Amino acid sequence: MMSGEGSEVIIEILQVGNAVKVIAVDPKTGLEVSIVGSPTMSEEMLKRNAVNKLNYMLKKQSAGRVR
């Protein structure tokens, strides 16, 4: 999958009980984030939310606010 920044993102989707965990990884930096959502949400929406969080964390990291 591609991020809004135009770079590739690795996505993993796991069913965990009554929830879905989505993990997004930036292959360049190795930064990994996860979200938990409802299994009733579309796969595309879950992926988009995870990628949005990854982009947010990448921006924070580049600004020097995350170790």
Backbone torsions as a table, in degrees:
resi	resn	phi	psi	omega
1	MET	NA	152.1	179.4
2	MET	-104.0	142.4	175.9
3	SER	-84.8	171.8	176.2
4	GLY	-64.1	-19.2	-179.4
5	GLU	-85.5	-4.4	178.6
6	GLY	90.0	1.1	178.5
7	SER	-97.9	162.2	-179.3
8	GLU	-77.3	151.7	178.2
9	VAL	-135.5	136.6	175.0
10	ILE	-92.9	129.5	-177.4
11	ILE	-119.1	135.7	173.3
12	GLU	-129.1	133.1	-179.3
13	ILE	-120.3	126.7	-177.5
14	LEU	-127.6	135.4	172.5
15	GLN	-84.3	123.9	-179.5
16	VAL	-126.7	95.5	-177.5
17	GLY	61.7	-124.4	-179.7
18	ASN	-95.2	23.8	-179.2
19	ALA	-137.8	167.8	176.3
20	VAL	-121.6	127.4	176.0
21	LYS	-102.6	128.7	179.4
22	VAL	-117.4	125.5	180.0
23	ILE	-111.3	131.4	177.7
24	ALA	-121.5	132.7	-177.5
25	VAL	-127.3	132.7	172.6
26	ASP	-89.1	112.7	-176.2
27	PRO	-63.4	-27.3	-178.3
28	LYS	-70.4	-44.4	-175.6
29	THR	-101.5	-19.0	-175.8
30	GLY	80.8	3.5	179.8
31	LEU	-67.6	131.6	-178.0
32	GLU	-124.2	133.6	175.0
33	VAL	-130.3	160.5	176.2
34	SER	-141.0	154.0	173.6
35	ILE	-131.7	160.1	174.4
36	VAL	-122.1	131.3	-178.6
37	GLY	-136.9	177.1	179.1
38	SER	-81.4	141.0	177.1
39	PRO	-67.4	-10.6	177.4
40	THR	-81.9	-14.2	177.4
41	MET	-72.9	149.5	178.5
42	SER	-68.9	152.3	179.1
43	GLU	-60.4	-38.2	-179.6
44	GLU	-63.4	-40.9	179.5
45	MET	-67.0	-41.5	178.3
46	LEU	-61.1	-45.8	178.7
47	LYS	-61.5	-44.9	-178.8
48	ARG	-61.4	-42.0	178.5
49	ASN	-63.6	-40.6	179.1
50	ALA	-66.5	-42.2	179.4
51	VAL	-66.3	-38.7	177.2
52	ASN	-61.3	-42.0	178.3
53	LYS	-65.5	-40.9	178.5
54	LEU	-61.4	-45.2	178.6
55	ASN	-61.5	-40.5	177.8
56	TYR	-60.4	-46.2	-178.8
57	MET	-69.0	-34.7	176.8
58	LEU	-64.3	-40.5	177.7
59	LYS	-65.6	-41.4	177.0
60	LYS	-62.2	-42.3	-178.9
61	GLN	-64.3	-41.9	-178.8
62	SER	-69.9	-24.0	177.1
63	ALA	-84.0	-2.5	176.2
64	GLY	83.5	17.0	-177.7
65	ARG	-96.6	-5.1	-180.0
66	VAL	-128.0	138.8	177.8
67	ARG	-91.0	NA	NA
